[in-house]
Structure formats: C-alpha cells, structure tokens
C-alpha cells in the first residue's frame, strides 16, 4: 500500500493575468485557442540569455482548466566554438541543433473563464521569463485586429498597504482593463475606461508636504490602485511609522497556497475560482 497516496501536499502558486483586446475577443474559447495555437505551432522564444521556452504539453482543452508543462532549455549555436576543458582549447564541434540541453520543466495551468495563467512557485523557470514567453508567442498567433496585455497579479497585502496609507507620491500604471475587480467604485472606473476606449492609464499624484493624500478617501486614486492588482502596478511613497517608505507592487507578486492529495489540477481550479469568481 502506497501511504504517500493519501498524504496532503502543499504548493505555492503565482498568477498571470492575460487580457485580449478588443472586448469581443474576451471569450473563454478564444483564450483556449490562443494557448492551443502557441502549443501546436511549437513556438520557442528566447526568454533569457541563451535560454528558450516552449509549451511542452497541453491537456484539458475541453475542460474548465488547461494544464501541462513548460520547458526551458539551452539553444546551442553551431557557429560558435565549444570549450574543451581537458585540452584548454576552443574547438568547433558538430551537434544536433534539434537537441536543447540543460532542460528544466515546470507545471502550468490556465483557466480560460478568468484568463489566468498559473505557475507552481518553485524557482525552476522565473515568472518574468514566462511573461516574456507569453507576450512574444501571443503576438505570433493573434488576429490582426487583436492586442494583448499580460500582467503578473500583485499581492493583496501590497494593495491594501497602499490604500490604507497616507502618501506623498503615487504613480499608477494600468493597461487595458477588464471585469476583474471587487470594489464598486473600481468597477465604475473599469466600465468607464472600457466604454470610452481607454487602453492605458498613467497617473501621477503628488501632495503638499503638510497635506498628505489619504488614499482610502480619494475614490479615483483608490479605484485605480485596486484595478492595478490585475492590470498594472503602483509605486507609492507612503508614511509608515513616521518614515517615508516606497512600495512598488512589482516587487510583491501574488502568491497563494493550495493543498491537495492527488488532484492538483482541481485544487488550482478551485483556488482561481475562489479568488476571481
């Protein structure tokens, strides 16, 4: 009897928000087509130094959650010499250019309903490499009239920390917004941006030294900060313990914990539905 079969396992996940433009493309099936096209066309993208990334496998195309593995590998250049550590010489060596050594894999999950791309937080492939991979591969498979914005989800703690503070300086950067928000005022801003064709928002707010910005009481700023959790980032100089502290939400990605016994796929789906449903 395999006792490990019944042991509860724990993982940490990170979440990427994928947003298609225009609004008419924001359908679950279109998101499925996007990921499937990247996979079926075997697109590899240079994501760091001599490292390339590709979707190695894809399952669950007809279900509520796609899953599989990403692979990160070294692409050898046949025009460059190799180093012989024994003779201390550079030599030209023939090798199979279809072979990518030093391969590392990581699991991925994609929930089309919420257009969320989920990674196991294990350090094998950095989330920034995955964002670069998704951005570049998507541009190769989108229709001519479509665009895309890809953003790492920010932690709720960093957003709340900013909202509940007084600030000297706030910079908010938002890409094309969607319906993923919670606060009523943020929802109103979101609808206003979408209805009037606003693709990007760049806003800077500065206070007088003697009269700080109370973010929680300033509806427009608060709404923009909330929208940035899925759609952009915020840099804020806030007052904490009588000191000026800078918070950059890019430094605070959202990390969630999941628990499962056998079915990690269902556990990821439940967590995404819990957060964004």
C-alpha positions as CSV (number, residue, x, y, z in Angstrom):
1,X,0.0,0.0,0.0
2,X,1.3,3.4,-1.0
3,X,0.9,5.6,2.1
4,X,2.1,8.7,0.2
5,X,-1.0,8.4,-2.0
6,X,-3.1,9.8,0.9
7,X,-0.7,12.5,2.2
8,X,-1.9,16.1,1.8
9,X,0.6,18.1,-0.3
10,X,1.1,21.8,-0.3
11,X,2.2,24.1,-3.1
12,X,2.6,27.8,-3.7
13,X,1.3,29.3,-6.9
14,X,1.8,32.6,-8.8
15,X,-0.8,34.0,-11.2
16,X,-0.5,35.9,-14.5
17,X,-3.5,37.8,-16.0
18,X,-3.9,37.6,-19.7
19,X,-6.2,40.1,-21.4
20,X,-7.2,40.1,-25.0
21,X,-8.3,43.2,-26.9
22,X,-10.9,44.1,-28.1
23,X,-13.7,43.2,-25.7
24,X,-15.2,40.9,-28.3
25,X,-12.2,38.6,-28.0
26,X,-12.5,38.2,-24.3
27,X,-14.3,34.8,-24.6
28,X,-13.1,31.6,-22.9
29,X,-12.9,29.7,-26.2
30,X,-10.8,32.4,-27.7
31,X,-8.4,32.1,-24.8
32,X,-8.3,28.4,-25.3
33,X,-7.4,28.9,-29.0
34,X,-4.6,31.3,-28.0
35,X,-2.8,28.8,-25.7
36,X,-3.5,25.9,-28.1
37,X,-2.1,27.8,-31.1
38,X,1.1,28.6,-29.1
39,X,1.5,24.9,-28.2
40,X,0.5,23.3,-31.6
41,X,2.8,25.6,-33.6
42,X,5.7,24.6,-31.3
43,X,6.8,28.2,-30.8
44,X,10.1,28.6,-28.9
45,X,11.1,32.1,-27.5
46,X,14.4,33.3,-26.3
47,X,13.5,34.4,-22.8
48,X,16.9,34.9,-21.1
49,X,20.5,34.8,-22.4
50,X,20.7,31.5,-24.4
51,X,17.6,30.1,-22.8
52,X,14.5,29.3,-24.8
53,X,11.0,28.5,-23.5
54,X,8.2,26.4,-25.1
55,X,4.9,24.7,-24.0
56,X,5.9,21.1,-23.9
57,X,2.5,19.6,-23.3
58,X,-1.2,20.6,-23.1
59,X,-4.1,18.7,-21.6
60,X,-7.7,19.5,-20.8
61,X,-8.6,21.6,-23.8
62,X,-12.3,20.7,-23.5
63,X,-12.5,21.3,-19.7
64,X,-12.5,24.3,-17.4
65,X,-8.7,24.2,-16.9
66,X,-5.9,23.6,-19.3
67,X,-2.7,22.2,-17.9
68,X,0.7,20.8,-18.9
69,X,4.4,21.6,-18.7
70,X,6.6,24.4,-19.8
71,X,10.2,23.6,-20.8
72,X,13.1,25.9,-20.6
73,X,16.3,24.8,-22.5
74,X,19.6,26.0,-23.9
75,X,19.7,26.6,-27.6
76,X,23.2,25.8,-28.9
77,X,24.8,27.9,-31.6
78,X,26.6,25.7,-34.2
79,X,28.6,28.7,-35.4
80,X,30.3,29.2,-32.1
81,X,33.2,27.0,-30.8
82,X,33.0,24.8,-27.7
83,X,35.5,24.8,-24.9
84,X,37.5,21.6,-24.3
85,X,38.2,21.7,-20.5
86,X,40.8,18.9,-20.9
87,X,43.0,20.5,-23.6
88,X,42.1,24.1,-22.7
89,X,41.3,24.8,-26.3
90,X,38.3,26.1,-28.3
91,X,37.0,23.6,-30.9
92,X,34.3,23.5,-33.5
93,X,32.0,20.6,-32.7
94,X,29.1,19.2,-34.7
95,X,26.0,18.6,-32.7
96,X,22.3,18.1,-33.4
97,X,20.7,21.6,-33.3
98,X,17.3,20.0,-32.6
99,X,18.6,19.0,-29.1
100,X,18.2,21.6,-26.3
101,X,20.4,20.6,-23.3
102,X,20.0,21.8,-19.7
103,X,16.2,21.4,-19.9
104,X,14.1,22.3,-16.9
105,X,10.3,21.9,-16.7
106,X,7.6,23.4,-14.6
107,X,3.8,22.8,-14.4
108,X,1.4,25.4,-15.7
109,X,-2.4,25.8,-15.5
110,X,-4.7,28.1,-17.5
111,X,-8.3,28.9,-16.6
112,X,-10.0,30.4,-19.7
113,X,-13.0,31.7,-17.8
114,X,-10.9,34.0,-15.8
115,X,-8.0,34.2,-18.3
116,X,-5.5,33.4,-15.5
117,X,-2.2,31.6,-16.2
118,X,-0.9,29.8,-13.1
119,X,2.6,28.6,-12.2
120,X,3.9,26.5,-9.4
121,X,6.3,28.7,-7.5
122,X,9.4,26.6,-7.5
123,X,12.1,28.7,-9.0
124,X,12.8,26.4,-12.0
125,X,11.6,29.0,-14.5
126,X,11.2,32.6,-13.4
127,X,7.8,34.1,-13.8
128,X,9.3,37.0,-15.7
129,X,10.6,34.6,-18.3
130,X,7.1,33.2,-18.6
131,X,5.6,36.6,-19.1
132,X,8.1,37.3,-21.8
133,X,7.3,34.0,-23.4
134,X,3.5,34.6,-23.4
135,X,3.9,38.2,-24.7
136,X,6.1,37.2,-27.7
137,X,4.3,34.0,-28.6
138,X,0.9,35.6,-28.4
139,X,1.9,38.2,-31.0
140,X,2.6,35.4,-33.4
141,X,-0.8,33.9,-33.2
142,X,-3.2,36.8,-32.6
143,X,-5.5,38.0,-35.3
144,X,-4.5,41.3,-37.0
145,X,-7.2,43.3,-35.1
146,X,-6.3,41.9,-31.7
147,X,-4.0,43.0,-29.0
148,X,-2.9,41.6,-25.6
149,X,-1.8,42.7,-22.2
150,X,-0.1,40.3,-19.8
151,X,0.4,41.3,-16.2
152,X,1.6,39.5,-13.1
153,X,-1.0,39.6,-10.3
154,X,0.1,41.7,-7.4
155,X,-0.4,40.7,-3.7
156,X,-3.5,41.8,-1.9
157,X,-1.3,42.8,1.0
158,X,0.7,45.4,-1.0
159,X,-2.5,46.9,-2.5
160,X,-4.2,47.2,0.9
161,X,-1.0,48.6,2.4
162,X,-1.1,51.4,-0.1
163,X,-4.8,52.0,0.1
164,X,-4.7,52.3,3.9
165,X,-1.9,54.8,4.0
166,X,-1.2,58.5,3.5
167,X,1.1,59.2,0.6
168,X,3.3,61.9,-0.7
169,X,3.6,60.5,-4.2
170,X,1.7,57.9,-6.1
171,X,2.3,56.6,-9.7
172,X,-0.4,54.3,-11.1
173,X,0.1,52.4,-14.4
174,X,-2.9,50.5,-15.9
175,X,-3.2,48.5,-19.1
176,X,-6.5,47.7,-20.8
177,X,-8.9,47.0,-18.0
178,X,-11.4,44.2,-17.7
179,X,-14.1,43.0,-15.3
180,X,-11.9,41.5,-12.7
181,X,-12.5,43.8,-9.7
182,X,-14.2,43.8,-6.4
183,X,-14.9,47.4,-5.2
184,X,-17.9,49.2,-6.6
185,X,-16.0,52.4,-7.4
186,X,-13.2,50.4,-9.1
187,X,-16.0,48.7,-11.1
188,X,-17.4,52.0,-12.2
189,X,-13.9,53.2,-13.3
190,X,-13.3,50.0,-15.1
191,X,-16.6,50.3,-17.1
192,X,-15.8,54.0,-17.9
193,X,-12.4,53.1,-19.3
194,X,-13.7,50.2,-21.4
195,X,-16.8,52.0,-22.7
196,X,-14.7,55.0,-23.8
197,X,-11.8,53.1,-25.5
198,X,-9.2,53.8,-22.8
199,X,-6.4,51.3,-23.3
200,X,-3.8,52.6,-20.9
201,X,-3.8,54.9,-17.8
202,X,-0.7,56.6,-16.5
203,X,-1.4,58.8,-13.5
204,X,0.9,60.6,-11.0
205,X,-0.4,62.2,-7.8
206,X,1.7,64.4,-5.6
207,X,0.8,66.0,-2.3
208,X,1.9,69.1,-0.4
209,X,4.3,68.2,2.4
210,X,1.8,69.5,5.0
211,X,-1.2,67.8,3.5
212,X,-0.8,64.2,2.6
213,X,-3.1,62.2,0.3
214,X,-5.5,60.0,2.2
215,X,-5.9,57.2,-0.5
216,X,-8.8,55.4,1.2
217,X,-10.9,58.6,1.0
218,X,-9.9,59.6,-2.6
219,X,-12.2,57.4,-4.7
220,X,-10.5,57.8,-8.1
221,X,-7.0,57.0,-6.7
222,X,-8.3,54.2,-4.6
223,X,-10.1,52.7,-7.6
224,X,-7.1,52.9,-9.8
225,X,-4.9,51.3,-7.2
226,X,-7.4,48.4,-6.9
227,X,-7.6,47.9,-10.6
228,X,-3.8,47.8,-10.8
229,X,-3.7,44.5,-8.8
230,X,-4.6,42.6,-12.0
231,X,-3.9,45.3,-14.6
232,X,-0.7,47.1,-13.9
233,X,1.3,48.4,-11.0
234,X,1.7,51.1,-8.4
235,X,4.7,52.9,-7.0
236,X,3.8,54.9,-3.8
237,X,5.8,56.9,-1.3
238,X,3.8,56.4,1.9
239,X,4.2,57.3,5.5
240,X,4.8,54.4,7.9
241,X,5.9,54.8,11.5
242,X,6.7,58.5,10.7
243,X,9.0,57.5,7.9
244,X,8.7,57.7,4.1
245,X,8.6,54.2,2.6
246,X,8.4,53.3,-1.1
247,X,6.1,50.5,-2.1
248,X,6.4,49.1,-5.6
249,X,3.8,46.5,-6.2
250,X,6.0,45.0,-9.0
251,X,8.1,43.7,-6.0
252,X,5.1,42.0,-4.5
253,X,3.6,39.3,-6.8
254,X,0.6,37.5,-5.6
255,X,1.5,34.1,-4.1
256,X,-1.3,31.7,-3.0
257,X,-1.1,28.4,-1.2
258,X,-3.0,25.3,-2.4
259,X,-3.4,21.9,-0.7
260,X,-4.3,18.6,-2.4
261,X,-4.0,14.9,-2.0
262,X,-4.0,13.6,-5.6
263,X,-5.6,16.1,-7.9
264,X,-3.5,19.3,-8.1
265,X,-5.4,20.4,-11.2
266,X,-8.7,20.6,-9.4
267,X,-7.1,22.3,-6.5
268,X,-5.7,25.1,-8.7
269,X,-9.1,25.5,-10.4
270,X,-10.9,25.8,-7.1
271,X,-8.4,28.4,-5.9
272,X,-8.7,30.5,-9.0
273,X,-12.5,30.3,-8.9
274,X,-12.4,31.2,-5.2
275,X,-10.2,34.3,-5.8
276,X,-11.7,35.6,-9.1
277,X,-15.2,34.1,-9.2
